[in-house]
Amino acid sequence: MDSGHVVEFLDRREQASERTSLDRRSHVGIALYGSSAPLILASLKRHFDALTYAFTASVGDLSAGDES
């Protein structure tokens, strides 16, 4: 085996190791996201409810202004 083949072998091995590491990290990220999904959904619902309340209040203020 000449030095070119050795370098190519080591490069391929390093790339395979990096891909495996990325795969593991993405699976961990998905698992963490999946376990916190109820918290994320609850937070989104609170924000949506707050926006709905603010919109309803502003429309109510506009309606009250039209009646006067």
N, C-alpha and C positions, 0 to 999 in steps of 0.2 A: 504494500500500500504506500503510495507516495504522499507527500505532504498535502497536495491538493485534495486528494480523497479524504484525508483525515479532517481537514478544515471543513469540507462539505458535510461530512458525517456529523461533526460537532455542531455546525450551524443548524442542520435539520433537527438534531436532538434538542437544541436550545429552543427552536421554534415550536416543537411539539410540547415541550415543557411549559412554554408561555401560553399556548392554547389551552392546555389542561388547567393551568392556573386561572385563566379567564373564565373557563367553563365553571369551575368551582365557585368563583366569586359571583357569577351571574346566578347560579342556583341558590346561593346563600341570599343574594339580594331578593330573588323571587320569594323565597321562604319568609324573609323578614317582611316584605311587602304584603304577602298573603296573610300573615298573622296579624298585621296591623290594619288590614282592610276595614274591619268594623269601626275602628277609631277614625280612619280617614273619611268613611261615609258619614259618620256622626258629625264630624267637623264640617263637611260640605253641607249637610242638612242645616246645621246652625247658621252658616253663612247665607244659605239660600233663604232661610226663614227671616233673617235680619234684613236682607235685601227686599224681600216681599213686604215686610212690615214698613220699611222706609218708603217703598214705592206707593203702598196703599195710603200711608200718611200724607205723602206729597200730593197724591191725586185728591185725597180728602180736603187738603188745604186749598187746592185749586178750585174744587167744587164749591167750597164755602165762600171763596172770593167771588165766584160768578153769581151767587145768590144775593149778595149784598148790593 
